[in-house]
Amino acid sequence: MMDSDREGPAQVELYSRLLRWPAVVVGFMAVLFVASAFFWPSLRFDASSETLVVEGDPEFAAYLDTAERFPSDAFVLLTFTPDKGRPFDADNLAVLAAIQEEADQLPGVTGTLSILDVPLLYLRNNPTLRDESVDVPAARSYFQSHYLFVNQLVSEDGGSLAVKVDLAQTGDERREQTLDAIRGLRDRHVHAGRLHIGGVPLIGSDMIRFVREDVELFSLTAVALISIALVFFFRRPRWVLLCLLNCMVAIGLEVGLLGLLDTPVSVVSANFISLLAIIAISFTIHLVVRYRELLSGDPHMSHRTLVEQTMRSKFAPCVYTALTTIVAFTSLLTSGIPPVEDFGWMMALGVAIALVVTYTVFPAVLLLLPKGKPSTTLGRPLALTRVLGRVAAHRPGIVGLMALLLVVICTMGVLRLSLDSHFSQYFKPDSDIRQGLEFIDQHFGGVLPLDVILEVAPFEPEIIDESDDFFFEEPAEYPQSIWFSRERVALVESMSGWLRNRTDVGSVTSIADLAALGADVLDAESLDSAQLGVMVASLGESGRAQLIDPYANPETGELRLGVRMRESVPPADYPRVLSEINARAEALGLEARQVKTTGMFILFGQSIRTLFDSQVRTIIYVLLATLVMFFVLLRSLPYAAIGIAANTLAATTVLAYMGFAGVPLDMMTITIAAISIGIGVDDAIHYLHRYSEERKRGRSPIQSVLACHRSIGRAIYFTSVTVIVGFSVLVLSNFIPTIYFGILTAVAMAAALVANLLLLPSLLVLYERVAVR
């Protein structure tokens, strides 16, 4: 046994004393685990769309401010396409009425709207379709002729009708219950035709629902596959059970703590269990391999000495691995996006828990077991590690040239990456949510809302002296009607017409559509200011609530254009959209301060770009922090730079794969680069630490590389293959981002494996050659 194996930091002495009472340690951790189990049910999933926006961002503040004066995005569309007859047939209108009536009674629904509620302005007293005396064919022509209803309550082809269901601002659990009730309502009426539901609240809800189902469905399957891989590698039940026990205890303590702290799991942080499993398994496999190596080297060493030497020899690399990973995840706290910040500290806490569990549960349980027998397979070289080791040791120049070629290829792939917020692509084509989103996108003008607010002079009420002898008129029921001038409507008409000509815009509704409807009723080319005022005043309170209030606020001088963006066209770059809207407004004579844009289309796009920028900062920060930790651990700047270079290329390979495969950067995949670096750097720390020890023993660079591949190379290989096998089950998910996560994790592990067992040692050999010269 070399001195480096027996000696460790002074702090480890206290730890060695602790291991003298393994039963006490196991009992204490068991109590903690049982206590944490009481809080597992408290772990909740946050499905609100607001969790995917940037906290403190002016865009979000503008969104909330606008939502106070105009309708919010908290609604879903329930569409109805009858199997028999036409939508306006009496039987089908009766079905629509039944659907709307049931929806109105659902808890968490604040109101509904359909063509049955819209006043028919061309008739005296403005009746609705609920009035049996109404001429239905004339009403059908009325609804299909105006943008106020087409793509809103009636499909463009006239073959489908929709009920707009407004949702109350409630907690996640009640919102989920309401959405489930709407799904049940849809299922009860499938006998009458095809029904689809879609909307922003449904996107967040179904994303979390799929993730939750995946966790429940694939957890046991992943454990089974990981167990099979561990059995194949170690051939001893104790090592399989210890690896799984270490992993499960770490995850259980983390979940219990999150439940105690009432920290919700969002779409972004939903994979924290999977990532924590990777880290815990990696820690444990490195310890198992080291223990078996020490046992084979000295079979007569006492069991306690074996365990202590195992833990001591791996203390420094495990601690630095944990610190590096914690630094990577804590950097996410600067993103400004609540679920990303939560994900950062959740994972930082999880890594710390995994390290503590690894250095308590693993050695304590192992000490309570009898001393194992030396492995009969440990001396057999692994084919892959043997080949990679020989190539790295004897052909480092060729590997270096291949790495340079890979840099060029990766650069081409990275340049093909795109940012995307096409939420329908998150779901499989045969899923209800995908079909509903695509149907609404194609027939009802899109899903993602974009509000364009034009600011003009607000309404100023006339001040009338009631003591004046000439004052004899009663005040008007709606004095704001005089604010609706021809000039203001013309301004909105110009903007809405320009928006409708865009291919990425599905529908646009505004006060201009009501003005056009009024002109048709009066058989006029357009309405003048006086006619507009009369029409607005004649609508009555309920009519104005439906046709005026969503699109105009005279008190604040705001004119709203309700836009819905299509997802069935190439991705719309939201900064470009905003720039073009502002340019159009300037051409119409408006100043920049008079134009506001908000809505989930803006907020989602802003979040993705903010997250992308934060990830770039995170990667730079992690690389610098890792460089410092490498230097502190190894006391060698060249070794540190080599470790960073190799794993940066591995992470870039993953991004290039995404670019060539057409996998976009979105809320789910954009963190994969940081994850890849974290995975690779962990293995690099272990490899460089062992390489440094081999060099201190007086071995040559080539001998050190070959020795590392026979020892630490086995642990890296076992860890990589185990994780790849375990995460391969995710490709069976119904949620596309989960499939991507499984595939990209496998690619990241494979890239890190090659980087640390081929490129890293090749660079070390090349550096040593240059240093000698």
N, C-alpha and C positions, 0 to 999 in steps of 0.2 A: 504494500500500500504506500503510495506516494504521500509526502507531507501535505501536498495541496488538497488531498482527499480528506485528511484527518483534521486539518486546521480550517477555521472559518472565522468570521467576524466575532468580536468579543460579545456582541449581543446574543450570539447563538448559544452561549453558555447557559443563559437563563432558560432558553428554549429546551436545551438538553435535560435540564433538571425537571422541566414540565413533563417530559416523556417518561419519567420514572413512574408516573401514575397514569398509565394509558386508560385504565378502566374509568378513572375519574374524568379524564378528557372526553371519552366516548359518552359517558353519562351526561356530562354538561352539554355537549353538542346535541345529544338526543332530546334533552329538555328544551333547548332552543328550537329544535326542529319541530317538536310537538306544539310548542307555543306558537310558532309561526303558522302552523296549519290552521289555527283558529281564524286567521286573517286571510286565508286563501280565498274564501267566498267573497271577501270585500274587494278583491281586484276587479276593476270594471274597465270596460272598453268605451272610449269616447268617440262617438260617431258623428259629432257635429261638424258641419262644414267650416265653422269658424276656427277650428283647431288647425286648419291648413293655411292660415293667413299670417302675415307678419305682425307681431304684437308691437304696438307703438308706431306703426307705419302711418304716415299721413293719408295714404290711400284707404286704409282700414277706418281711420277716423272719419274720412269723407263718406265712406260707405254707411257707417252707423248714423251719421248726421242725415244723410239722404233718406235712410230707412225710416226715420222719425216722421218725415213729411210725405213720403210716397210708399207704395206697397213694397214689402221686402221680398226676398227670394224664398221665404219659408212657405212654399206651396208645391204641390205636385199636380200634374195633369193626369187625369184618368180618361183615356180615349176609348171610344166605342165604335166599332165597325160592324154593322149588322150582317148576319149571314143571309137573311132573306129581305127582299125589298130594298127600298132606298131609305137613307137616314131620316128623312122628313115624313115617312109614312107614319100613320097614327100609332101603330103597334110599336114601332121603334122609338118614337118620341115618348111613349108610355114607359118603355124600358129605361130611357134616359132619365125620365122623371123619377123612377123608382131608385135608380142608382144615386141620383143627386139627393133624394130624400134620405136614403140610408147613410150617405156620407155626411149629411148635415147632423145626424144623430150621434156620430162617432165622438167619443171623448178626445179632446185635443184638437178638434176641428173648429175653427172660429167662423167659418162661412164657406159657401160654395157659389160658383157662378157657371151658368151654361146659357145656351141660346134661349132657354125657357124663361130667363129672367130679364133679357135685354128689351128695353122699350122699343116698340116699332114707331119710329118718329114720323113715318109717312101717314099714320092714321091718327084721327082725332083722339085725344086723351091718352095717346101713347100706350096702347095695350101691349101685352106680351103674348107669346105663343100659348100660354096657359089659358088664354081666353078662347073658348070654343068657337066664337064667331069669326076668328081671324082666318083669312084666306091663306092656307099653308103654302101653296105654290108661290104666291106673291112674296110671302115671308122668306121662302127659300132663296128666291132671287135677290132679296134684300140682303140676306146674310152672306151670300156668295159673291157679292159685288163690291165689298169694301174691306180694306185692310184692317179695319177696326175689329173685324170678326174672322176673316180668313187667316189661317195659320195661328189663330188664337183659340177660337171655339169651334171652328169648322175647318176641316182640312182643305188644302188648295184645290184638290180634285172633287171636293164635295162628298166624298164617300165615307167620311168619318166625322164624328162629333166628339167634343171633349167637355169634361167637367173640371173646372179649376177648383182645387181643394186647398183652402188656406189653413195653415197649421199654427197653433198657438206656440208662443215662445215658452217651451217647457224644458225640463231636464231630459237627459239622454234616455233614461228608462221609459218615461212617459212618451217621448217622441217615438221610440221603438215600438211601443204598444200601439200607438196611433197608426204607424206605417204598417204594422202587421194586420191591424184591423182593415186598412185600405186594401191590402193584398187579399184578405179574406173576402171583402166585398167584391173584388174583381173575380175571384174564383166562383162566387155564388151566381154570377151572371154570364158565365162562359157559354151557357146553353143558347144565349141570344145572339152571340157574335164573338168577335175577337176584341179583347180588352187589353190595353197596355197601360202601364203607369211609368212615370219618369219625372225627374226633377232633381234639383240640387240636394235637398235633404235625403233623397233616396240613394244618391251616389255614396255619400258618407256612410249611411246606414248599411248598405249592402257590402261596401268594402270591409267594414269591420265584421259584419256577419260572416263573410267568406273567410276572413283571417281567423276568426274564433273557431269556425268549423274545422279549418285546417289544423289548428293547434290540437283540437280534440281528436281528430281523425288520424293524423299522421304521427302524433307523439309516440304511441306504442309501436307503430310500424318502424319508425326511425330507431327507437331503442332496440328493437329486434335485429335490425340490420347492423347496427353498431356492435351489438353483442356477437353476432356471427363473425364480423370482421375481427373483433378482439380475440375470440376463440381461435380463429385461424392463425392469428399472429402469436398469441402467447401460449395456447394449448393448455392452460391451467385455469380452472374455474375461479380461483382466488383473485387472479389479476382482472378477469372480466368483471367480477362482482365489485372489486375495489374501485375500478374505473367508473362503473355505473353508480356506485354508492356516492362517490365523491361528487359526481355530476349532479345527481338528484338532490343531495343535501344543499349544494350551492344554489341550485335553482329554487328549491323549496324555501330557503331562508330569504332569498331575494323577493320571491312572490309574496311571502308573508309580510315583509317589510314594506313593500309597495302598497299592499292592502291596508296595513296599519297607517301609513302616511296618506292614504286616500289619493294616490297618484294614478290617474287613468292611463290606460294603454291606448294609443292612437294607431292609425295606419302606419305612421313613420316608425314607431317604436315596437310594433307588433312582433318583430323578429328578435326581440331582445333575448328570449329564451333560447333560440337557436344559437345566437352568437355566444351567449354565456356557456352553452353546452360545448361549443368549440374550444373555448378558453379553458374550461375545467378539464376536459378530456386531454387537451394538450399538456397541461401541467402534470396530470396523473401519468400519462404514457411516458413522459420523460423520466419520472421517478421510477416507474416500473422497470424500464430499460436499464437505468443506472443500477438499481438494486440487483437485478439479474446479472449484470456485468460484474459487479463486485463479488457476488456469490460465486460465480464461475471462476473468478480470479483467485479467490481464497475460500474454498468450501468449509474450512475449519473455523472461520471467523464466527464469533457469537452473534446470535440473532439481533440483540440490542445494538451491538456495534455496527452491524450491517445497516440497520435502519438509520442510526444516527449518522453514519458516514454518507448514506444516500441523501439524507435531507441536507446535510452540511454542504456536500459537493454541489448540490443544485440550488442552494439558497440564493447565491448572488445572481445567477442568470434568471431564476424565477422572479426574484424581486424586481430586477431591472426590466424584465418582460412585462410584469404587472404595471410598473410605473410608466413605462412607455405607452402601454395601451390606455392607462388612465389619462395620461396627458392627451392622447389622441381624442378620447371621448369628451373630456372636459372642454376642449376647444370648441365643441358644438354649442356651448353655453352662450357664445357670442352671436349666434345666428339670428336671434330676434324672433324666431318662429317657435311658439310654445311647445308643440310636440317634439320638435328637434332638440330644444333645450332639455326637455324632460328625458328624451332618449339619451342625451349626453350624460346627465348625472346618474340616470338609472344604470347605464352600462359601466360608468366609473365605479359606482357602488358595487355592482355585480362582480367586477374584476377583483376588487378588494376582498369581497366575500369569498370568491373562488380561491384566492391565494390563502386566506386564513383557513378555509376548510381543508385545502390541500395539505397544509402544514400542521393540521390537528387531527382531522378524521383519518386521513390516509396512514400516517405513521402509528397512531394509537391503535387502530383496528389491526394493522399489520403486526404490531407487537403482541396483540392478544391471540394471534394465530401462531401455530407452530412454524418453526423455521422450514422454509421450502427446500427442495432439492435443486441442485444446479441444473440449468436447462441443457437438454441434449441437442437442441437446435441452435443455441446462441452462437456457436462457433461457425455455423454454416453461413457463408456470405450470401446476402440477398443479391439476386441477379441485377436488379436495377441499380442499386447503390454501388455494386461492384463496377458495373459498366460506367456509370457516371463518374465514379471516383478515378478510374483509370484514364478516362478521356480528360478530365479536369487536370490530373497530375501530369500527363504526358503530352497532351495536345491543347495547352491553354491558349496558344496563339490562334488556332482554328476557332476555338470557342469565342475568343474575343472578336474575331472577324464576323462570325455569325451573329454576335450580339449587336455589332454595328449595323448589319443588314436588318436585324429585327427592329432597331431604332427607326430606320427609314420606313419600314412597313407599318410600325405602330403609329408613327406620325401621320401617315396616310389614313389609317383607321380612325384615329382620334379626331382628325379634321372632318370626318363624316358624321360625328356625333350631332344629335339635335336635341333641343329642349322641347318637350311636348306635354300638353295637358289634355289630351283626348281621352276623357274618362271612359268612354264606351269601350275603348280598346283594353281596358283593365279586365274585362269579363269575356268569357267564352261565348262564341256566336249563338249557342243554343240556350244560354241562360236567360231568364225572364228579364233581368235588368238590362242586359245588352239589347235584347229585342225591343224592349220598351224605349230605350234611349235612341236607338236607330230609327224606330218608327216615328217618334216625335221629331227627331232631327230632319227626317225626310218629308213628313207630312204636316208638321205643326211648327215649322220655323226654327228648330234648334232647341238646345237645352240650356247652355250657359248664358246667363243674363248679362247684358252690358247696358248701363244707363248713361245717356248723354243728356246733360242738363245745360240749357241755355238760360243765362241770366239777363233779364231786361228790367226796365223800371218797374217797381212794385206798384200795386194798387194803392191809391190815395183817396180815401173817402171824402166826399164833399162835406164841408162844414156848413150846416144850415141853421140860421137863427130862427128858432121856433117862435120867438116873440114878434117876428116880422109879420106885418099884416098880410103880406102876400103868401105866407106859408100856409098852404091848405092841403098839400098832398101827403098821403101816408107814405112812410119810407118803403122803398122797394124791398121785396122779399129777398132778393139776391143782388145787392147793389154792385157786387164785383163783376157783374155781367158786362159793364161798360169797358172793363179792362181787356176783353177779348177783341182786339182790333184786327183789321185786315192785314196790317203790316206785320204784326206778330205771327199770325197764322202763316203768312207767306214765307217768313223766315224759317219756320218749322217745316213747311212744305219743301223748301229747297234742300234743307239738311236731310230730311227723311227720304226724299227722292234719290239723293246721292248715295245714301246708305243702302238703299234697296238694290242699287246697281252693283254692289259688291258681291262677289261670289261667296265670301265667307260669312255673309249676313243672311240669316234665314227669314226673320220677320222684324218689322218696325211698326210700332204703334205710337200715335201721338194725337194731339189735339187737331192736327191737320186732317186726320182721317174722319173725325167727327164733322169738321167743316165741309169736307167733300161729301159726306153723307147728307148733310143738311142741304147742300146745293142740289143734289139729286132729287131730294124730296120736293124742293121748290122749282125743280126743272130750270135751274140757273147755272151759268158757267162757273160762278163762284159767289160767295156771300160777301157783302160789304160789312163794315163794322157794325152798323145798326142791326142788320139781319143776324149777325153772329151774336150780338148781345141779346136779342129777342129769343133766339134758339136756346142759348145757355140758360136764360131765365125761365124758359118754359119747361125745362126738363124736370123740374121738381127736385126735392132733396134726394130721393132714391136714385133718380136718373143721373144726377150730378155725381153721386157717390160712385157710380159705375163708369161713367163716360168722361167726367171732367177731373175729379180729384186724383186719379192715378197719373194724369198727364199735365196738370197745371196747378200752380199755387200762386194765386194773385197777390197774397199778402207778402210773399218773399220775392215775387217777380221771377219765378222759375218755371220754365217750360221743359218738360221731361219727354225724351224719346226713349221708349222701351224697346231695346234691341235684344235679339237672341242670336247668338253666334252658332253657326253650323259646325259639326264635328266631321261631317262626311266629305269635307274638302281638305286640301293640304293644310298643315298646321298654320294658324294665324299668329304671327309674331305680334304680341300685344304692344310693344313699343312702337312698331311701325303703324299699327292701327291707330294708336293715339296720336302719333305725329300727323297722320293723314287727316284725322278728324279735326285737329287743331288748324291745319292748313286750310281745310274747307271752311271752317268757321271764320278764319281771317279773311278769306275771299268773300264771305257774306257780310263783312263789315264789323265783325265782332272782335273785341280785344281778348287776349289770352285769359284774363281774369273772369271773362263772361262765359267760359266753357269749362264744364267739369265732366269728368268721366269716372264711373265707378261701376260696381257690380262684381259678381264672382268671376267673370271672365278676366277682369283686371287683377283681382286679388289672387287668384290661382296662378296666373302668369307671373305676378310679382313675387309670389312665394317661391316658385321654382327658380327664378333668377336669383333671388336672395340666397336661397339654399345653395345654388351653384357657386355664387361668389364666396359664400361662407366655406364651402368645401375646398375651394382653391386656397383660401387662407388657412384652412385647417391642415391641408396637406403640407403646405410650406412650413407651418408651425410645427407639425409633427416631425417632419424631416429634420428641422433644426434641433428640436428637443431630443430626438433620437440620436442625432450626431453627438450631442453633448453627453448623453447617457452612455453611448458606445465608448466615448473617450474616457469617461470616468471609470467605466468597468474595465476597459482593456488597456488604458493608458497609451493608446496609439491612435493618432488622428488618421493615418492611412487605413488602418483596419476599419475604423468607423466610416470613412468615406466609401470604402469598398462595399461594406454592408448596406449602406444607403443606396448606392448606385445600382447594385444588383436587384434590390427589392423595389426600387422606383421603376425599373424596367419591367418587373413582373406585374406591378399594378397598372402600368401603361398598357401592357399586353391585354389585360382584362378590358380596359376602356376601348382599345382597338378592336377587340372581338365584338364589343357592343356596337361600335361604328359599322363594321363590316356586316354584322348580322341584322342591322336595322333596329336594334333595341334602343329606344329613346331614353334620355335622361329625364326622369320625372321624380315625383315625391318618393317613390319606392326604390328606384335604382341609382339615384344620384349619390348615395353614400357608399357605393360599392368600392370606389377608389380608396377611400380612407380605410374601409374594412380590409381591402387587399393588402395595403401597406401594413396594417396592424398584424395581419396573419403572417406575412412574410418576415417582418422585423422580429417577431417573437422567435421564429425558427433561426433567424440569423444571429440573434443574441446567443442562443444555445450553441450554435455552430462555432461562432468566433470565440466564445469563452473556452470551449474545448480545444479549439485550434491553438489558442494562446497557451493553454496548459501543455499541449503536446510540444510546442516550440520551446517552452521553458525546460522541458525534460531533455532537451538537446537533440531532438529529432529534426531532420531536414524538412523543408516545406513539402516535398512530395510525400515523405513518410508521414508527416502530420496530416496531410489531406487524406491519405489512405486509412490512417488510424481513425480519423474523425468519421469517415464513411462507414467503418465497421462498428462504431459505437453510436455517436449522436446521429449519424445518418439513418440508423435503424429507427430511432425515435421519431425523427422527422418524417420518414417514410410511413411508419405506422400511423402517426397522427393524420397525415394528409389523406391516406387511403381510407382510414376510418371515417373521417369527416365527409369525404366524397361519397362513400357508400351510404352513410346515414342520411345525407341531404339529397341523395338521388330520388328519394321517395316524393320529394316536393314537386316533381314534374307531373305527378298525378293530380295536382290541385285543380280546382275549378276557377281559381283566381290567378290571372295571368301574371301579376307582379310576384306572387309567391313562386310560380314556375321560374320566372326570371331569376329570382333570388337563389333558388336551388341550383340552377344552371351556372349562374355567375359565381356562386360560392365554390362550386366544383372547379370551375375554370381558375378562380383565384388560388385555390389550394394546389392545383396542378402547376400553375405558373410559379407559385412560391416554392414548391418542391424542386422544380428544375432550376430556379434561380439560386437556391441555397445549396443544392447538391451538384451543380454544374458551373454556373456562371461565377458564383461567389468564390469557390475554391480555385477556379481558373484565374480569376483576378488576383487572388492571394499569391499564387505561384508566380504570375507575371510580375507582381510588385516585388516579391523577394528577389527575383532575378535582376530586376533593375536596381534594387537597393544594394545588392552585392557589388554590382559594377560601379 
